[in-house]
């Protein structure tokens, strides 16, 4: 299932940067279903509900795939954000949630973790991506990188970054740079030849007003990594943690309260069942 970070339409667009909307509210592509929500935050629908048998990632990794050419310092910023994110207070909010680990089948609580793993598997693909990067193309790029590595990390989210000359599309919906802006980023999964779930995310260039909270592309991209990564951990297959309206953890706090900067990186608030509301840290 594919979940997309949507930007906020109509009145919200006139009042604030509303692009991410519900990072996972969602374009559901992985299982052939697509649903895009245009609500900015779903906090009013109550706490998240764990759906019996739902899968999570207990100890996650984040592999960053940079496809194309990016401005100086951009890729380093993305890596620096990832390297500190999994052990900080912003990520710690989701350690209150439990579930069945998708890779091992073990039941437990989501853990603080070094998202880079013991050794990073980040990949720099210097070829030029197509202008329109469909979901099938994203999956092909992930498969290409996995082949280059020689094995699959089933605890990883493979996040694909594309430059300003390309945009992501899901059906008729597109990201920044496309003809029908409806989301800023999304996460999804596919089933590989071994019958196991490979988790991934597309991180299009955050270069349009609809996907900006800070007016700084690196900070805005941090914000989307924050959103998509936490949701890919708490609900990687779309069957674990979401509320009665289908909003995942970050969907419920997307754009409201306003995204914030901490330690030089961009974040958004996260839903906490323990607080029954959106919090910055735990």
C-alpha positions in Angstrom: 0.0 0.0 0.0 1.3 3.4 -0.9 0.8 6.3 1.5 1.5 9.9 0.3 2.3 13.0 2.1 -0.3 15.3 0.7 -0.5 19.0 0.5 -3.4 20.9 1.8 -5.8 22.3 -0.7 -8.2 25.3 -1.0 -8.3 27.7 2.0 -5.3 26.1 3.6 -3.3 26.8 0.6 -4.1 30.5 1.0 -3.1 30.6 4.6 0.0 28.4 5.0 2.5 26.1 3.3 0.4 23.0 3.1 2.0 20.6 0.9 2.7 17.5 2.8 -0.7 17.2 4.0 -0.8 13.6 5.0 2.3 12.0 4.0 0.5 8.9 4.0 -2.9 9.9 3.6 -2.2 8.6 1.2 -1.6 7.3 -2.1 -1.7 3.6 -1.8 0.1 2.2 -4.7 1.9 -0.9 -3.5 -1.2 -3.0 -3.4 -2.9 -1.5 -6.4 -5.1 0.8 -4.4 -4.8 4.6 -4.5 -6.3 6.9 -1.9 -5.2 10.5 -1.6 -6.3 12.5 1.4 -6.3 16.3 1.2 -6.8 16.9 4.9 -4.0 18.6 6.9 -3.9 16.6 10.0 -6.4 14.2 11.5 -6.0 14.7 15.2 -9.7 15.1 15.8 -10.4 11.4 14.9 -8.9 10.1 18.2 -5.9 7.9 19.0 -4.2 5.5 16.7 -5.5 2.0 16.7 -3.3 -1.1 16.4 -4.9 -3.5 14.0 -4.4 -7.1 15.0 -1.6 -8.8 13.1 -0.3 -5.5 11.7 3.4 -5.3 10.9 5.9 -2.7 12.0 9.7 -2.3 11.8 11.1 -2.8 15.4 14.7 -1.7 14.6 14.7 0.3 11.3 17.4 1.3 8.9 17.2 4.0 6.3 19.0 3.6 3.0 19.2 6.8 1.0 19.3 6.6 -2.8 20.3 9.8 -4.6 19.3 9.6 -8.2 20.6 12.4 -10.4 22.5 15.6 -9.6 21.9 17.7 -6.5 23.2 21.0 -5.2 26.4 21.1 -3.2 25.8 20.0 0.4 22.3 18.7 -0.2 23.0 14.9 0.0 25.3 15.5 3.0 22.4 17.3 4.8 20.1 14.4 4.1 22.6 11.9 5.5 23.4 14.0 8.5 19.6 14.2 9.3 19.3 10.4 9.0 22.3 9.7 11.1 21.0 11.5 14.2 17.2 11.0 13.7 16.7 7.4 14.9 18.1 8.1 18.4 16.6 11.5 19.1 13.5 12.7 21.0 11.5 13.3 17.8 11.9 9.6 16.8 11.4 8.4 20.3 7.7 9.4 20.2 7.0 6.2 18.2 8.7 3.9 20.7 5.3 3.8 22.6 3.9 1.7 19.7 4.2 -2.1 19.5 3.5 -4.7 16.9 4.8 -7.7 14.9 8.2 -7.0 13.3 7.7 -7.6 9.6 11.1 -9.1 9.0 11.4 -11.4 12.0 7.9 -12.0 13.2 8.8 -11.1 16.7 6.4 -8.9 18.7 7.7 -6.0 20.6 8.0 -2.2 20.9 9.5 0.0 18.2 13.1 0.9 19.2 15.4 3.8 19.0 18.0 2.8 16.5 20.9 4.1 14.4 19.0 4.4 11.1 22.3 4.3 9.2 22.9 0.8 10.5 26.4 -0.5 11.2 27.6 0.6 7.8 25.6 2.8 5.4 24.4 1.4 2.1 23.6 4.8 0.6 23.7 4.8 -3.2 24.6 7.5 -5.6 23.1 6.9 -9.0 24.6 9.6 -11.3 22.4 8.8 -14.2 19.5 11.2 -15.0 16.1 10.1 -13.9 13.1 10.5 -16.2 11.1 13.7 -15.9 8.1 11.7 -14.7 9.1 9.1 -12.1 6.2 6.7 -11.7 5.9 4.3 -8.8 7.0 1.5 -11.1 10.1 3.4 -11.9 10.8 4.0 -8.2 10.5 0.3 -7.5 12.9 -0.4 -10.4 15.4 1.9 -9.0 15.2 0.3 -5.5 15.6 -3.2 -7.2 18.7 -1.9 -9.1 20.3 -0.7 -5.8 19.5 -3.9 -4.0 21.1 -5.9 -6.9 24.2 -3.7 -6.6 24.4 -4.4 -2.9 23.9 -8.1 -3.4 21.2 -8.5 -0.7 18.1 -7.0 0.7 17.8 -5.3 4.1 14.2 -6.1 5.1 14.5 -3.8 8.1 15.3 -0.9 5.8 13.2 1.8 4.2 14.9 2.5 0.8 14.3 6.3 0.2 14.8 7.5 -3.3 15.6 11.2 -3.8 15.1 12.8 -7.2 16.3 16.3 -8.3 14.4 19.4 -9.4 14.3 18.3 -13.0 12.0 15.3 -12.2 8.8 14.8 -10.4 6.9 11.8 -8.9 3.6 10.6 -10.1 0.9 8.2 -8.8 -1.8 7.8 -11.3 -3.0 11.4 -12.2 -1.5 12.8 -9.0 1.9 14.3 -8.9 4.5 15.9 -6.6 6.2 19.3 -7.0 7.1 19.9 -10.7 4.3 17.8 -12.0 1.0 19.0 -13.7 -1.3 18.0 -10.8 0.3 18.7 -7.4 -1.4 16.5 -4.9 1.4 15.2 -2.5 4.9 15.9 -1.5 6.2 12.4 -0.7 5.0 8.9 0.0 6.0 5.5 1.4 5.0 2.1 0.1 6.2 -1.5 -0.3 6.4 -4.3 -2.8 6.7 -8.1 -2.5 10.0 -9.4 -3.9 10.8 -12.8 -5.4 11.4 -14.3 -2.0 7.8 -13.3 -1.0 9.1 -10.7 1.5 8.1 -7.0 1.8 10.6 -4.4 0.6 9.8 -1.0 2.0 10.6 2.2 0.2 9.8 5.9 -0.1 10.0 8.5 -2.9 11.4 11.9 -1.8 10.7 14.3 -4.7 12.4 17.7 -4.8 10.5 20.0 -2.4 10.8 23.1 -4.7 7.2 24.3 -4.8 5.2 26.5 -2.5 2.8 23.6 -1.8 5.5 21.5 -0.2 7.4 24.2 1.8 7.2 25.0 5.4 10.6 26.7 5.8 11.4 28.1 2.4 14.6 26.1 2.5 14.7 22.9 0.4 17.0 21.0 2.7 14.9 21.8 5.8 11.7 20.9 3.9 13.2 17.6 2.8 14.2 16.8 6.3 10.6 17.4 7.3 9.4 14.9 4.7 12.0 12.3 5.7 10.8 12.7 9.3 7.2 12.1 8.3 7.6 9.2 5.8 10.2 7.4 7.9 8.1 7.3 11.1 5.1 6.2 9.2 7.0 3.5 7.3 8.1 2.2 10.7 4.7 2.3 12.4 2.7 1.2 9.4 4.9 -0.2 6.6 2.3 -2.3 5.0 -0.8 -0.2 5.8 -2.2 -2.8 8.3 -0.8 -1.7 11.7 -1.2 1.8 13.3 -3.8 4.2 12.0 -6.9 5.9 13.3 -10.5 5.3 12.5 -10.3 7.6 9.5 -7.2 5.9 8.1 -4.8 8.6 9.2 -1.3 7.3 10.2 0.7 8.8 13.0 2.3 11.7 11.1 -0.8 12.3 9.0 -2.6 13.3 12.2 -0.2 16.2 12.8 0.8 17.1 9.3 1.1 20.9 8.9 -0.7 21.6 12.1 0.9 22.4 14.5 3.4 24.1 12.2 6.6 22.2 11.3 9.5 23.2 13.4 13.3 23.4 13.4 15.5 21.6 16.0 19.2 21.2 16.0 19.4 22.7 12.5 17.0 20.1 11.0 13.3 20.3 9.9 10.6 18.3 11.7 6.9 18.0 12.1 4.9 17.1 15.2 4.0 13.5 15.8 0.8 12.0 17.2 1.2 10.5 20.7 -1.4 8.1 22.0 0.0 8.7 25.5 -0.7 12.4 25.2 -3.8 12.1 22.9 -2.3 14.8 20.8 0.6 16.1 18.7 4.0 16.4 20.4 7.5 17.3 19.3 9.4 14.8 21.4 9.1 12.2 24.1 
